[in-house]
Amino acid sequence: MDYLYGLAQTIGVHTIIGLSAYVVLQTGQVTMAQAAFYAVGAYVSAMLTTLWGLNILIAIPVAALVAMVLAGLAGFPALRFKGLMLVVATMALGEAVREFFFNFDYQIAKGDLKVGPAGAEGFRQIRYFYERGWTTAEVAAFIWMFVIGIMALLWWMDRSRIGAVLRAVGEDELAAQSVGINLTAVKVSAFAIGGAIAGVGGALYAHYTTHVEHTAFGVLMATFAIAYPILGGLSSVFGTLIAVVFIQGLLIQWLPILIGGELRNLLFGLLILLAMNLRPRGLIDPRVARTLRGLFVRSPNA
């Protein structure tokens, strides 16, 4: 059972990082910076709990706030770029943050041990859950509490004026601007919200893995972050969850067991391409989203 609880932890955290990119993609921006905000959340929260003994329920919001501020500041220069240039610019930001943590060394003595970020060696001794006797199941439940909360928030946003504004900017910037929408405010806000969500994901990641290092926040993680909502579809937050289960649960965890690791590497990209070609607008496209709403949401006239 511990294996399944561990898998649930991974799927939960990856769902959060995917949802952080989902918000930004709604505005038509493709960002590779989510791994940077994920790293900030991981290191900041781990320092707060491990070095200064704060409760994790305080550390996570603080880490999310720091990541949100960084994302908001990054959003302004990013607005100068579009398309491929935006991808390159945000990738450069992600690599800059990763290099910062590669060289970041701040440790304090605790008994016979020195704890804290140690540059290339990473940040070890993140023992918050272990020291309090949390089981794997309890950690998984804690992570999914945040997953459900974030999904509920974004589900509400999608159905509010906020979601309508985000989609309007993503579909046609000129038309959105013509009706009085401030493009800069909307795009920077999307970056900031996405950064905060990524910060939450990073904080949870650091505490359930107990050890973080700069290599975990590279281009691969940034690619996963945007792949989940694109594959799942931007019509519903549930598409991102389904895409994470498909990639992390099926392709990465179960496929090697069924066909072997070497064949998995050959089929991994093929299955992704197949899914993208058969469902170009995502696994949950607008038509599927409308059908699901019809099944679970009653009409006022019913």
Order of alpha helices (4+ residues) and beta strands (2+ residues): alpha-alpha-alpha-alpha-beta-beta-alpha-alpha-alpha-alpha-alpha-alpha-alpha-alpha-alpha-alpha
